Amino acid sequence: MEQAQADQAFFDLQPQLLAWSREWLQQLGQRPVARPDDPSPPELALPGQGLGLAGVWQAFCQDLAPGFNASPGPRYLGFVTGGVTPAALAGDWLTAVIDQNVASAGNSIATGVELQVLDWLRQLLDLPEGLVGSLTTGATAANLLAMVCARQHAGWRQGRDIARDGIGPAAIRVFSATPHASSLKVLGLVGLGREQIAAVPCLPDSEAMDVAALAAMLAASPEPGKIVIASAGTVTGTDFDDLTAIAALCRQHQAWLHVDGAFGLFSRLDPSRHGWTAGIELADSITCDGHKWLNVPYDCGIFFTPHADLLQQCCSVAAPYLEMHDSLPALMDRGIEQSRRFRALPLWFSLLAYGRDGMRHIVEENCRQASALAEWLQASPDYELLKPPRLNVVIFRPRHAEAMAVLTRLNAAGEVFMTPGVWQGQKGIRAAFSNWRTEASDVVRVCQALARASQA
Ligand SMILES: Cc1ncc(COP(=O)(O)O)c(C=O)c1O
């Protein structure tokens, strides 16, 4: 491949790339929100001689472009899926152009930018000074880092360097009430076992932990290594564990406190909800997500811990070719990957472009939209609101039909996309608002789509 010619092919394509991108963004609101028919790409043999960029562009436009959903659009309410702010998009585009590997310091401004962004995020979320952090591929990876550090802490309590010597006979117990599915996955990955979690009961009609029950369970647990996984915003009820009380218990029992606030932590941007996460300053590790409510592109998670030494013990491996001497830390020593995408740049663009006020506005608007949908559902003869929303998630069910049947009809119509949810054993439909593009008029369209879907 001749370099100048290959670059020229990209330059020649730029007008079309830009035109396509502009049309995609401008038409997001009109596109089918989801493609439940799950389109497949046409069978294509791997070419011996490539098609060239112009040829690939044609194939993309013809074969792939029609198959995408409008998940970054305003009425995709599945899971907790953020969109992409224009500033974040500009940053992400440049991330690929610049293509920095933010592994070690001493050779680019990129490490300094990630450290700056982590400090902005700490300030945005009003977290204490002295935390070290790492940008990850998502909240699952942040939860993985948390459990790796927690496991190391539990090992040291038994005189064992687990990162070096393995878990061996170390006895470790994990306590949680409503862990996100990703935490269960992580417990499997780190060898603590998905099914070995000690299930703490919840408070009545809530997904929040019963702290009195946790106190009794911690006191009764003979294992010297104890880990508590608390939630700052459960995925269905958006319930918050009492972090102040749980942190006090963790101190008493020398247990590690991890807080998963993948999206719920953004409640701290809203003064009326800030108090829900009081006590988080005492956490040993914290998970948050950029690709949810911060509306930066996939993939971007956020991990914080005050235990820089433990994180380093778990993530740093000596190799002669990696040795660098610089005043800044090597960020590969604070995360899973050695080679790391410059995912700080979209955050840098977005946080600087819109500031704290812009981010708070997104959170407050999305919460208002969740309340508006809940009000409509309460007034509707066809639906039952299963729980008044506290944040951005609404859980409800149809009164006269099966939830899955209505959800399938709703999503097939392409106007809106939601996902299933279960509240206190009742199957329902779950709508999560976390996109900066969503407006009051979208909520009206969502209600109209729900009204149609309820008619078999
Ligand atoms: C509370 C919580 N934790 C963890 C995750 C996993 O996040 P990710 O998909 O970014 O890995 C999610 C995703 O919805 C979540 O809501």
The ligand as an SDF file (V2000), in Angstrom:
LIG
                    3D

 16 16  0  0  0  0  0  0  0  0999 V2000
  -25.3080   -0.0070   37.8130 C   0  0  0  0  0  0  0  0  0  0  0  0
  -24.5820   -0.5390   36.6200 C   0  0  0  0  0  0  0  0  0  0  0  0
  -23.3750   -1.1010   36.7750 N   0  0  0  0  0  0  0  0  0  0  0  0
  -22.6790   -1.5920   35.7430 C   0  0  0  0  0  0  0  0  0  0  0  0
  -23.1820   -1.5490   34.4600 C   0  0  0  0  0  0  0  0  0  0  0  0
  -22.3840   -2.1250   33.3320 C   0  0  0  0  0  0  0  0  0  0  0  0
  -21.9640   -1.0730   32.5170 O   0  0  0  0  0  0  0  0  0  0  0  0
  -21.2180   -1.2430   31.1350 P   0  0  0  0  0  0  0  0  0  0  0  0
  -22.2420   -1.7290   30.1830 O   0  0  0  0  0  0  0  0  0  0  0  0
  -20.7120    0.1250   30.8280 O   0  0  0  0  0  0  0  0  0  0  0  0
  -20.0970   -2.1960   31.3130 O   0  0  0  0  0  0  0  0  0  0  0  0
  -24.4340   -0.9610   34.2380 C   0  0  0  0  0  0  0  0  0  0  0  0
  -25.0210   -0.9150   32.8980 C   0  0  0  0  0  0  0  0  0  0  0  0
  -26.1800   -0.6390   32.7160 O   0  0  0  0  0  0  0  0  0  0  0  0
  -25.1450   -0.4310   35.3500 C   0  0  0  0  0  0  0  0  0  0  0  0
  -26.3430    0.1520   35.1950 O   0  0  0  0  0  0  0  0  0  0  0  0
  1  2  1  0
  2  3  1  0
  2 15  2  0
  3  4  2  0
  4  5  1  0
  5  6  1  0
  5 12  2  0
  6  7  1  0
  7  8  1  0
  8  9  2  0
  8 10  1  0
  8 11  1  0
 12 13  1  0
 12 15  1  0
 13 14  2  0
 15 16  1  0
M  END
$$$$
